Amino acid sequence: MHAKDILIDAYSRIQEEVHATVDGLGPDGLNARPSADANSVSWLIWHLTRVQDDHIADASGFDQVWLTQGWEKRFGLDLPRRDTGYGHSSAKVAKVRVGSGDLLTGYYDAVHEQTLGYLRGLTAKDFERIVDERWDPPVTLAVRLVSVLSDDLQHVGQAAYLRGLLRSAAS
């Protein structure tokens, strides 16, 4: 099995978890924050998708799906165009609200499709390419792909946990 096949499987698991977490939640559940400084399911799924979109686009040389496919306009957030949610204050987290889970999963699916298309075209040598020289040591494509994967898994796990809390509180 090639490394890209492992990554394709791993990123596909994120997609499954995004759908499972959002499925059946209405706007109240998606946008609920268990405390004033906590993240919502909406923010967590939006953020993990924005990070994947931003980082994969940067590493691949593609344009972000957020900008090219009109997702920025569909979400209509009062945030800068290229905002990924990194370092958001509580006030900025509160700006990420959605009316349905379909918006979140639609955007994630579009990013996922671009990610898988990119991964399928990689060769073993591609993983060694330096994609970010701002770090010491410089970041290779392999490290960046695993970093995005790790970040996404953490955030989708947080969103799933929050979903469980909300469901428990409602029953």
C-alpha positions as semicolon CSV with decimal commas, in nm:
position;residue;x (nm);y (nm);z (nm)
1;M;0,000;0,000;0,000
2;H;0,129;0,344;-0,091
3;A;0,133;0,629;0,161
4;K;-0,120;0,820;-0,047
5;D;-0,366;0,531;-0,010
6;I;-0,334;0,547;0,368
7;L;-0,396;0,923;0,358
8;I;-0,696;0,880;0,127
9;D;-0,844;0,633;0,375
10;A;-0,771;0,863;0,670
11;Y;-0,920;1,174;0,508
12;S;-1,226;0,969;0,409
13;R;-1,277;0,879;0,774
14;I;-1,286;1,249;0,858
15;Q;-1,561;1,293;0,600
16;E;-1,761;1,009;0,758
17;E;-1,723;1,165;1,103
18;V;-1,820;1,512;0,980
19;H;-2,142;1,373;0,835
20;A;-2,218;1,160;1,142
21;T;-2,161;1,455;1,376
22;V;-2,377;1,702;1,184
23;D;-2,655;1,457;1,087
24;G;-2,988;1,538;1,249
25;L;-2,875;1,855;1,425
26;G;-3,085;2,162;1,357
27;P;-2,964;2,521;1,378
28;D;-3,001;2,532;1,758
29;G;-2,781;2,226;1,807
30;L;-2,529;2,324;1,543
31;N;-2,482;2,673;1,684
32;A;-2,508;2,595;2,056
33;R;-2,209;2,677;2,275
34;P;-2,200;2,505;2,614
35;S;-2,037;2,815;2,765
36;A;-1,958;3,168;2,649
37;D;-1,603;3,078;2,548
38;A;-1,672;2,732;2,402
39;N;-1,687;2,643;2,035
40;S;-2,002;2,523;1,861
41;V;-2,038;2,223;1,631
42;S;-2,079;2,475;1,347
43;W;-1,754;2,652;1,429
44;L;-1,558;2,327;1,476
45;I;-1,671;2,176;1,145
46;W;-1,629;2,507;0,958
47;H;-1,281;2,557;1,106
48;L;-1,152;2,207;1,032
49;T;-1,280;2,241;0,677
50;R;-1,127;2,586;0,633
51;V;-0,789;2,462;0,759
52;Q;-0,798;2,163;0,524
53;D;-0,904;2,382;0,232
54;D;-0,639;2,646;0,305
55;H;-0,349;2,412;0,373
56;I;-0,414;2,166;0,091
57;A;-0,464;2,451;-0,156
58;D;-0,138;2,607;-0,044
59;A;0,058;2,281;-0,069
60;S;-0,094;2,183;-0,404
61;G;-0,099;2,521;-0,574
62;F;-0,478;2,494;-0,616
63;D;-0,717;2,775;-0,531
64;Q;-0,926;2,739;-0,216
65;V;-1,269;2,583;-0,269
66;W;-1,400;2,845;-0,023
67;L;-1,331;3,118;-0,276
68;T;-1,363;2,944;-0,614
69;Q;-1,689;2,759;-0,553
70;G;-1,877;3,036;-0,377
71;W;-1,878;2,888;-0,026
72;E;-1,764;3,217;0,123
73;K;-2,080;3,382;-0,013
74;R;-2,308;3,092;0,086
75;F;-2,189;3,109;0,446
76;G;-2,209;3,490;0,451
77;L;-1,991;3,525;0,759
78;D;-1,880;3,863;0,889
79;L;-1,514;3,756;0,876
80;P;-1,220;3,824;0,644
81;R;-1,236;3,627;0,317
82;R;-0,942;3,399;0,396
83;D;-1,013;3,353;0,767
84;T;-0,968;2,993;0,881
85;G;-1,064;3,042;1,244
86;Y;-0,710;3,010;1,375
87;G;-0,680;3,208;1,699
88;H;-1,045;3,313;1,700
89;S;-1,171;3,503;2,001
90;S;-1,504;3,409;2,155
91;A;-1,665;3,697;1,963
92;K;-1,536;3,565;1,632
93;V;-1,645;3,209;1,714
94;A;-1,995;3,350;1,771
95;K;-1,999;3,483;1,413
96;V;-1,985;3,132;1,267
97;R;-2,350;3,031;1,260
98;V;-2,531;2,817;1,006
99;G;-2,895;2,750;0,927
100;S;-2,843;2,384;0,839
101;G;-2,592;2,104;0,851
102;D;-2,614;2,074;0,473
103;L;-2,409;2,391;0,438
104;L;-2,131;2,245;0,654
105;T;-2,130;1,902;0,491
106;G;-2,161;2,050;0,142
107;Y;-1,852;2,263;0,196
108;Y;-1,664;1,975;0,359
109;D;-1,752;1,741;0,071
110;A;-1,626;1,993;-0,187
111;V;-1,297;2,031;0,002
112;H;-1,273;1,655;0,047
113;E;-1,317;1,601;-0,327
114;Q;-1,034;1,844;-0,404
115;T;-0,815;1,686;-0,134
116;L;-0,865;1,333;-0,267
117;G;-0,801;1,444;-0,625
118;Y;-0,472;1,593;-0,512
119;L;-0,372;1,290;-0,303
120;R;-0,444;1,047;-0,587
121;G;-0,190;1,223;-0,808
122;L;0,099;1,213;-0,561
123;T;0,411;1,003;-0,601
124;A;0,641;0,883;-0,324
125;K;0,892;1,155;-0,412
126;D;0,626;1,428;-0,372
127;F;0,604;1,366;0,002
128;E;0,961;1,492;0,048
129;R;0,893;1,832;-0,113
130;I;0,932;2,132;0,118
131;V;0,603;2,323;0,137
132;D;0,678;2,569;0,418
133;E;1,018;2,715;0,498
134;R;0,896;2,931;0,788
135;W;0,968;2,645;1,031
136;D;1,289;2,483;1,149
137;P;1,313;2,225;1,016
138;P;1,121;2,320;0,700
139;V;0,787;2,142;0,658
140;T;0,760;1,866;0,399
141;L;0,440;1,779;0,218
142;A;0,417;1,457;0,421
143;V;0,437;1,648;0,748
144;R;0,180;1,906;0,632
145;L;-0,068;1,638;0,523
146;V;-0,037;1,456;0,856
147;S;-0,065;1,786;1,046
148;V;-0,391;1,872;0,871
149;L;-0,517;1,520;0,931
150;S;-0,436;1,544;1,303
151;D;-0,601;1,885;1,337
152;D;-0,914;1,768;1,155
153;L;-0,945;1,451;1,365
154;Q;-0,911;1,648;1,687
155;H;-1,177;1,899;1,585
156;V;-1,426;1,647;1,452
157;G;-1,383;1,453;1,778
158;Q;-1,454;1,770;1,974
159;A;-1,764;1,832;1,762
160;A;-1,885;1,474;1,815
161;Y;-1,833;1,509;2,190
162;L;-2,027;1,835;2,190
163;R;-2,307;1,669;1,993
164;G;-2,325;1,402;2,264
165;L;-2,341;1,665;2,538
166;L;-2,619;1,847;2,359
167;R;-2,817;1,528;2,298
168;S;-2,771;1,424;2,662
169;A;-2,888;1,761;2,790
170;A;-3,195;1,748;2,565
171;S;-3,314;1,409;2,693
